[in-house]
Amino acid sequence: MHSAGRTVIKIRLVVFLISIVFTALSFSQTVSEKEGNIYFTGKDGHTVQITSSALDSDPNLSLDQRLVVFVRRTPSLTIDTGLGEADKNELWVAETSGKEGAHRVLVGHAGGFKSDESLVLAGFSSPQFSPDAKRIYFEAQTWATQASFRMVDVGSGRVSFLYAGLGLEVLQTGQYAGYLIALKNIPSVMGRIFRYWLLDQDGKDVGEIGGDPFNAQPVEEFKREHGERN
């Protein structure tokens, strides 16, 4: 074979090997749910099964990718809410390494529909860690027309009511890391309206971002302006 031909083959081989390396590095760390179990996929593309209960859903990673929070169904514990009986009534946390077993951080309970300590706590979804993973923010099925948004302190297990509304995002990076973007029910003489608000870590109002349930553009603009990385 001519030297020029061998050179072309070597170049192609190098390009192929480089492409393999970049493909391996391109894997992002993710969590997923399949048939009620939680899986973690690392940057190398290797997947670890985290749970095997066949009852788990809504996984979400901590900022450092070391922990995953998820919701577990409780078939033997159903709780009445404004939308009927709920059976997603536990929050669990596990290490993504899969070396330690998952542990429960919260279990729901029955209650009323006033926004106080007696409020029903059930029907969990969309859990999200604070950037330091010391708090978990989540949605709870409460009233027929809107949800309640709560925070649980991972260390103490204490639950706080934040607001009634339709959505929540915990900012992980940027100027307002740890703050919340809430699609919140705003009292109005015109009736119930929803607006995006910036809240601090404890759920206190910082300021209105704008928009409505059908227009999240002001939220995306706010995040870009203040350095939130997707």
Beta strands, then each sheet from edge to edge (+ up, - down):
strand 1: 30-34
strand 2: 37-41
strand 3: 47-49
strand 4: 56-61
strand 5: 67-73
strand 6: 79-81
strand 7: 84-86
strand 8: 88-95
strand 9: 103-107
strand 10: 124-129
strand 11: 135-140
strand 12: 147-153
strand 13: 159-170
strand 14: 180-186
strand 15: 193-199
strand 16: 205-210
sheet 1: 1+ 2- 3+
sheet 2: 4+ 5- 8+ 9-
sheet 3: 6+ 7-
sheet 4: 10+ 11- 12+ 13- 14+ 15- 16+
end
